[in-house]
Amino acid sequence: MKHIIISTLLSILLASPAFADWIEDFSVNLDDQGIEVAVAKALEEGKTPTEIVDRATQVEGLNPQNVLKALYCEGAAGDDIKIAADTAGISELILLAAFDKSVAECGDAVADSQAYTPVGLNFAGLPSPASRTNIRTASVSTF
């Protein structure tokens, strides 16, 4: 039993500096080279979009739209970005704006590679005309 406890504590102690190093590297890259480089290097290290967004939302003055745009531009899966935004409490409007900005700045290849493509919101939650099927009303004239 002692060996299990000691090995567990040892693994926690070894993992903590690695976690701290990732956060420190992200902060340094963000300050020195910008959000795009910080996100790219974090993804290279195997960090998930949720981890990146969680860390980035803790940085004062950092626009979450820029973080999401950088994730899209780096080729992160659209579904993962949506989950990360939902987890961080980022609105659908910001997610849509980030996607549009990534397509404008990083090219149409971003839009083609995404499994989740945000759909524009309609006013008052009404369905858009494009989503309507052939609707027939029940009236005397249709009999």
N, C-alpha and C positions, 0 to 999 in steps of 0.2 A: 504494500500500500504506500509506503514511503517513496518507493521508486516512481510510482505513478504521479504522486503529488509533486515530487521534485522535478520530474520531466515536464509536467504541465506548467509549473512556475517558470522553468527555464525557457520553454518555448514562448511563453507570454513575454518574458523579459527580452528575448531576442526579436520578437515581432514588433514590439513597441518602438524601438529605434527605427526600424524599417518604415513604419507608418509615419513617424515624425519626419523622416528623411523625405518621403513623398510630399508631405505638406510643405516642408521647407523648400524643396525643389520647385514645387508649383508656384509658391509665393515669389521666389527669386526670378523664375522665368517670366512670371506675370509682370513684375516690376521692370525687368531689364528688356524683355523682348516682346511683350504684349500677350494678349489673351490667346491669339491663334497659336503661337509657339508653345505656350503653357499647356493648352489643351492637347496639341499634337504630341508633346512629350509625355503627358500623362497617359494618353491612349497607348503610346508605345510601351509604357511600363505595365500595361495591362489593367489600368483603372477603368472602371465602368463609367458610362455617362452619369449615372446617379451619384457616384462618388465625386465626380468632377463638379457637377452642378451643386451638390451639397457644400463642397469646399468653396466654390466660387461665390455662392450666395453669402458667405461669411465675410467676404472682402467688402469693406465699406466703399461705396461709390461705384462699384462695378455693375454695369447694366446687365441684367440676366439675358436680355435679348442678344447681346454680343457673345455670351457664353454658348447659348443654343446655336447661334449662327456658326460659331467656330466648330461645334460638334458636327453640324450638318456638312460644313466644308471639308472636314477631315474624314468624312465617309462613315460616321457612326450610324448605326441602324436607326431608322426613323422611329420604330416602335420603342427602342431603348431611350431615345431622346424624349419621347412623349411620356414615358414612365418617369423619367428623371424630372421633367417639368411638373408632372402631377404630384410627385413626392415632395418637391420643393414648394409647391403652392403657386407655381407660375401659371398665369392665365393662358387660355387658349388663344387670345388675341396676341399676346407676346410671342407665343410659339409660332403662330401664323406669320407674324412680322419677321421673326428670325428666319423662317423658312424662305419667305419671299426675298429677304435680303441676301441669304446664302445663294439663291438661284441667280440673283442679279450680280453678285460679286464673284461667285465661284463657277458660274456657268450652268447650263442646262443639264450637265452630267449629274449634278447633285439631285435634281428632280427625278431623273430616270432611275437612280440607284436606290431610292427610298421606298421602303415598303409602306411606311405611313406618310401620307401626304396630307397635311392639314387642309381642311375645307373651310372656305370663308363663311363667316357667320352672317345670318340674315337678321334684319331688324325685326324685333318683336317675336322672334322664334318661328316665323312663318316659313313654310317650305318654299323653296325657290321654284320658279316656273319650270326649270329644267328637270326637277325631281318629280313633277306631276306626271302621272300616267293618264291614259285616256279615261277621264272621269265623266260618267254620264249621270245626269240628275234624274231623279224620279219625278216625272211630271206626266200630265195627261197627254201631252203632245208626243211623248216617246212611245206610246202604245200603239 
